[in-house]
Amino acid sequence: MILKDALASAIGRLTAAHVGSPRLNAELLLMFTLGCDRAYLFAHPERELTAEEQIRYDETLTQRGGGIPAQYITGHQEFWGMDFIVTPAVLIPRPETEHVIETVLELCKAGLGPRTSDLKTGTENQTPDVRRPKSEVRIIDIGTGSGCIAIALAKELPGSTIFATDISSPALAVSRRNAARHKVANQIQFLEGNLLDMVATQFDLIASNPPYVGRREAETLMREVRDHEPEIALYGGEEGYEFYAELITQAAMHLKPDGILILELGHNSLSAVQPILDAPTWTNVGVTNDLAGIPRVIAAERL
């Protein structure tokens, strides 16, 4: 079978299986099978597939038609312009999580750490009340999964010291592989455990994409998500926002004064999470919407 016919057949097959974006999936799986890019597909429509290639392509289509996410079939997902290894042990990185990275970088550019007016200079002329720009920050990523947040920050903030935690040993194995292949393994310390239970230090910044889907919403999820992504990384409780309270409580104990907490939000989490940050411990609470206008990231400063 030639390439263009194989692709047309695959699109029809995935459409019949009710797979979303059937053309995109068919092309992605064919590129994976042939080890090529999309330009090659368009440039060689008459290229004959070998019998072995047809078998491999058929296997991937069977898996995708059965609901297995394409990322778990290919073992890869792009995030922040980098290619990440993904397995069923980790949540597949989403574009929405890139807003966490953007928020961290904006705040680092604005400056972290004590305001200059809080410093005792011993001089008569006080420095204006501004933060010092700071790229050498101490960061912890809670629930790192594939390591996408920690690794993206290590790339963007090469002077920073980063810790990354996860309760799942298989997930940490994936994140370590990703750190090694992106050459930031020496910059990130991976720790196994729940939330911040395993650390006794303080940080300039805490970031997390926590579990935030409610178990009561499970039947509304796409089957790819519900049946194949790790439950421990998906569900934050019956409602979905229960996980945040303990996370915020521990963050308050592990942030330096003027440190920053940055959390990704579920589509309906804001109304439950924001009141927790109304406590006297926190100030300068800000919310970032994603491209769909959904509140996606909340940031707060530790007093």
C-alpha positions, 0 to 999 in steps of 0.5 A: 500500500502506498503512503497516501492510501494508507493515510486515507484508510487510517483516517477513515478507521479512526473516524469510525472509532470516534477518535478526535482529530482523526487526520492529526492522529493518523499522520502522527502515528504514521510519522512514528511508524516511519520515523519521519516528519510531516513534510516527508509525508506530504513530499512522498505520497506514492512511497510504498510501505513495506509489509513490516511498516504496514503491520506496525502502523496497523498496530498503532491504529488499533491501539489508538482506536481502542482509546490509548492516547497517541502520546503513550503509543509514541512515548513522546509529547512536546512541552515548552518546545522540548520533547518529553518522554511519557509513559502511562506512569505520568500525566501527559503534559498539556499546553495549559501547564505552560502558563505555570512556566510563564507565570514563574518567569514573569515573577522572576523577572519582576524579582523575588526575595526581600524588598530592598527597603526591607534590608538594613543598609545603614545609610541615610538614602533608602533604596526604592521599595522594589524587588531585586531581579533574581534568576538564582532562585530555590524552587520546588515542583510538587507532583512533578510527573514527567518533570516538565515544569522542573525541566522547563524552569531549569532550562530557563533559569540555569542559575536556579536550584530545583527540587522535584517531588512525586509520590510515584516511584515510576513517575520519578523514573520518567522525570529523571530520564527526561532531565538526563536527556535535556541535560539538566539532571545535575540541576534538579534533585528528585525526591519521592514522597507526598507533597513537601513531607520529605523536605526540611528547607525553605524555598523562594518559589513553590510550583505545582500542577496538582491533581484537580479533577473530581472523581464525580466528573470521571464519567464526563472525561474523555476515555483516553484520560479516564481509562489510561492516565494515572488516577493518582495524578488526575483526581484531587478528591470527590470534588477535585479541589480537596488536594489544594488545602493541604498543599497550600498549608504545607507551602506556607511552612516551606516558603521564605518570607516574600516567597511565591506559590504558583498553582495550576487550577482546574476549570472550576477550582478558582472559587474553592482555592482562592478563599484559602489564600485569603488567609493572613499568611498570603498577599498579592494573590493573582490569577492568570487565564488560559487562552480559552479565558478559564482561570488557569494559574493562581499565584500568591506571596507568602508574608 
